Amino acid sequence: MKDYYKILGISKAATDDEVKKAFHKLAHKYHPDKGGDEKKFKEINEAYQILSNKEKRTQYDRFGTVFEGGQGASGAHGAGPFGGGFGFGKEWPFGEVRFDMNSEDGVDLGDIFDAFFEGLGVKQKRRTYERGADIQVSIELSLEEAFHGVEKTLRYHAHVRCAKCEGNGHDPKAGYNKCTACGGQGEIKESRNSFFGNFVQIKNCKECNGLGQIPKKICEECKGGGRIAQEKIIKVEIRPGISEGQIIKIKAAGDAGEHGTESGDLYVLIKIKLHALFERRGNDLMVRKEVNVIHLLLGKKIEIPTIAGNKIQIEVPIDFALKDHFRIHGEGMPYFGAAGRGDLVVEFKVKTPKKLSPKAKKILEELDKEVENE
């Protein structure tokens, strides 16, 4: 069983923010585009997808694995999917106990049920063709694109389903030969003696990949794999308000699976360029504005730029403390997937005259006296 906490280098008590920070740090270090380890990067991404999702993290912490659709957790060995324990004595109702030693943990109790239902003709023989691999790419956006939302065209290399054989890897019309290695069963049985008695180890036949038969005519285009490598081009719709480090999952846009099996997913990592004017802080935007102290005292309006491209005139109250930030509500970034926007926060930098004439100095001294007498 993979230790996702160890992969990200965090404790089980880590907060969501700590999980995110650990992922960003490792993803930056191992990203293939930056010469990192692709295998390690995929492992880091897998850990993040589990631990950043509240429901999946709860399942992982409880069962040691993640499952969907309400199915039992294969990682919880020693307990059946219906809450009770499995007995290995004479009371076992399905006859000979069967184990599949191909799993990472050595024992997959789910195959006990597989064997039972295959015997009834309900379940087909297992195939060893693999689901397509997941792929991760990154997109760099400007802050304006993140504000407005944008459609991006992605180009990346992946395995796609072979058009000539429609992903089969062979010509079905040419027929099949019975696999001589497994006698058409798709499985190889090996007996094992253990403390519990005699067990049968079930392995998928490597010659026919668990099909029990071998195609007579292999596809020349894909050499029997059912897929070929080429450049894929897809369009990605990015909604307004997306943030740095967010990941968009595009179902079945990854590598095509072998022999027509399920395709992997595409994960799009969002990167946002630094802006020359605005600094993003969550959904708020920070802008620094240089102001003339005389203009402030006279109550003149100050022009502030916005991320939308327009400008807003503001008037700073006389009793406003310039060390504080001036907040313009609703002029920040959109809330991702929700209505409303953050704020535009203005940080003032006071500009003072480089030189004062005697007349100007006298006026300021009189003003100083007036202010002190109030």
N, C-alpha and C positions, 0 to 999 in steps of 0.2 A: 504494500500500500504506500502511495506517495505521501510524504509529509509536506503539505503545501506551506505550512508555517515555516518549516526549515528552509524550503526553497526560497521564500521571500525574506528569510532572516529576521522573523518577528516572533513574538510570543503569542500564545493562544488568547491572551487578554488584550491584544492590540486593537486599537480603535479603528473605525473605518478610515479616518484620516491617515493613521499610521500605515494601514494596508496600502492606501493609494500612494503615499510618499515612497514607501519601499519599492512598489512596482515601478514608479517613474524612474527612480534611481537605477534599478537593475535593468529596466528596459532600455534606458539611455546607454548603459554600459555594454549590453550584449546585442543591441540591434544590428541585424545583418548589414543594413545600409551603411553602418559605421565600422564595418569590419569585425563585428562581434560574432559570437557563437550562435548560429541559427537554431540548433537543437536546444541549447540552454534558453534562448529567447522564447521559444514555443512553450517550454516547461514553465517559465516565469509567467507567461500570459495565461496558461492553463490554471495556474495557482491563483492568479488575480481574478479570473472569471468566477472561480468558486468562492473565494473569500470576500469579494466585494459585493456578492449577492447574499442578502440576509437569509433567504430561504435555503439556498444551496449550502451556505456556511453552517447553518443549523443542522442540516442533514449530515454534512461531513463530520462535524463535531460529535454527533450522536452515533452515526453508523460507520464512519470511516470511509464513506463513499457518497456519491450523489446519484440520485435516481429520479426519474420523471414518470408522470402518469400514475403515481401511487403504487408502483411496483416495489417489491422487497429489495433490501440492500444486500448486494452480494458480499460486501465487505464485512458484514456482521456474522462471521462464522460461528457455528454452534447454536444458532437459533433459526428456526424456519420462518418463512415469509408470513405465516399466520400467527406468530407470536409464541408458539410452543417449541420445544426442543425436538430434535430428530433422535429416534431410538435406533440403535444398530443391532438389536437382538432379533429373535425369531419373529417378533411382532411386526417387523417391517413388511408392509402389505404389497410392495411392488416386486418382490423376489430378489434377485441378485442386485446388490448395491453397485452402482457404477460411478466412477470418478473420472474427471477429465484433468489430466496432469499438465495440460498446456497453459493453464492460467498462471498469472504471476505469483499468486499465493500458493499454488500447488494443488488446491482443491476448489472446485466450483460446484457447490451443492445444487445449483440450478440445473446442472446436467442430469441429476437424478430424475427430475421431472421430464427433461428432454427425452431421456431413454424410454420412460413410461409412455409418453404420448406418441413417440415414434412407433412404438410397438402397436399402438391402437390405430395407426395410420392417420393420426390427426396432425402430427408435426412432420415437416419435410426434413430430409437429411441436412445437416449443417454444411455451410460453405465456409471456406477460409479466405475468400476474397475480401480484401480490406476496403473499408469506407475511405473515401478520398481524404487527403490531409487538409487541415485548416491552413489558411494563408493569412499573413498579416502584412499590410502595407501602411504607409503613412501619407497624409495629405497636409500640406502647409497652407494655411489661410491667412489673409490679411484680417485685421481687426474689423474693417468695414464689411468683409465677406461674412465674418462670424456674426456681425450685427444684422445684416439684411437677409442672410441665408443665401445659398448659392447651389447651383448644380455643377458638379465637377465630373470630368471624364477621366477615368482611371485606366491605365495601361499596365499590365503585369503579366508575367509568364506563369502558366499553369497547365496542368493536364486537362484536356477536354475530351469529351466522348467522341470516339471514332465515328465519323459520319458514314463511312463505307459499310461497316458491319453493325452500325447502330449500337455500339458499345458491347456487343456480344463477344467479340474477339475471334469469332469464327462464323461460318455459314451454316445456320441451323438446318437449311434445306438439304445440305450434303449428308446429314445424319451423324451418328455417333458409333463408336466402338465401346464395348464393355471394358471397363478398366480391369486389367488382369492382376494388378497389384492388390486390390481389395475385393475382387470378385463381384464388382458392381455395387458393393455396400456403401462405399464412400468413407468407410471407417476401418481402422486396423485395431484389433483387440489384443491386449497383452495382459496376462494374468499376473497378479501381485499377491504375495503373502504378507500379511501384517498382523499386528496384535489382535485386530478385530476378526481376523479370518481371511478367507480368500476373496480378493476383489479383482475387478476387471478394469484395467486402464484403457480408456477409449481415446484414440488419436485419429484426427482427420487424415485421410489418405493424401499424401503430398503429390502423388502422381496425377490425381484427378481433381484435387482441391475440394474433396468432399462430395463431388457430384455422382461418382460411381460410373461415369462414362467419359470418354475422351472424344472430342470433336474430330471428324475426319478431315475437315478443311479449315486450316487456320487463316485468319485474315492477313493478307500481305501488307496492308497499310499500317496496322498497329502491332503486327507480329504476335497476335494472340492476346494482347493486354486489354483490348477494348477501349484504349484511350491513347491520345498522342499529345505531345508537348507543343504548345504554341502560345502566341501572345493573345491575351484576352482584353477586350475593351468593353467597359461597362460605365454607365452613368450613375452617379451617386447624388441623391438629393440631400443637402445638408440644411437643417432647419435653423432659423435665427436663434441666437443665444448660445450656440454650442461653445464649449470651453476647451482649453488646453488639456490634453490628456484623456479626453473622452474617447470611447471606442464605439464605433458603429458596426453592428453585426449584420452581414448580408447573407442570408440563408442560401446554402447550396451554390455559392459563388466561388468556392475554393477549388481544390483539385477534384476532378472527376474520379469516382471510385473504379476499382478494377471490375471488368466484365459487367458494366452497367449497374454496379452497386451505388449506394448513396454518395453524393458529392459532399466534400467538406465545406466549411463555411469560410467567408472572407471577413476579416476583422480590419477595420479602417481606423487607425490611430490618428487623432486630430492634433496638429501642431499649429500654433498661432504666432505669427511674426510680431516682434516688438514694434510698437507704434511710436512715431516721432513726437506725438503730442499727448496722447492719452495713455494712462497706466490702468490696467484692469485689476480690480480687486473684487472678486466674486462677480456679482451683477452690477456693481457700481464702477464708475469710471472716475479717475482722478486726473485733473488738469491743473497745471500751475500757471498763474497769471500775474504778470508784473503790473503794478498799479502805481500811479503818481499820488503821493500823500496829499498833495494840494487838492487833487480831484476828489479824493475821498472826503476831505473836510468840507468841500463845497457841495458834496452830494451828487456829483455828476454820475451819469450812468456808465457802466462798464460793459464792454462787448465780450461775450464768452462764446468760443466755438463749440459745436456739438459733433458727436460721431455721425449724426444723420446728415451733416454737411451744411447745415444752416448756422446762424448765429443768434444768440439771445442777449438782450439788453437787461442787465440787472442793476439794482441800486442798493448799495450797502448801507444798512442803518448806521446812524451816527454813533450809537453806543455799542457797535459791533466790535468784539475783540479780534484783532487781525491774526492773532496766533491760532484762533479757531478756524475750522474749515466751513466754507459757505456751501450749503447743500441745495442743489436744484432738483427737486423731486421729478421722477419719471423721465429723466434725460440720459439714463445709463443704458446698459445692455438689456435686451429682452430676456425674460425668464424662459429657459429652454423647455419647450413643451407646455407652456402655460401662458396665461394672459398677464400683461403688465411688464414694467421695466424697472430696473434699478435706478439709482440716482447719479447725477453728475456732481462730483465734489470738487470745489474750487479751493485751491491753496494759494493764498496771496503772497506775493513777494513785493514788499514796499520799496519803491524807488524814491530816493531823496535827491534834491538838487546838488549838483557838484559844487556850485558856487552861488552865494547869495549877495545881491547888491545891498548897499546900505539902506535903501528904501525898503526892500523886501525884508531885510532883517528887522527893521523898525516895526513893520506891520506884524511880523510874527511875534515879536516881543509884546506888542499890545494885545495880540490874540492870546498869548500865554497868560497875561495878567487877567484877561477877561474870563478865561477858562478856570483859573485858580479861584476867582471870586465867586463863582457859581456854586 
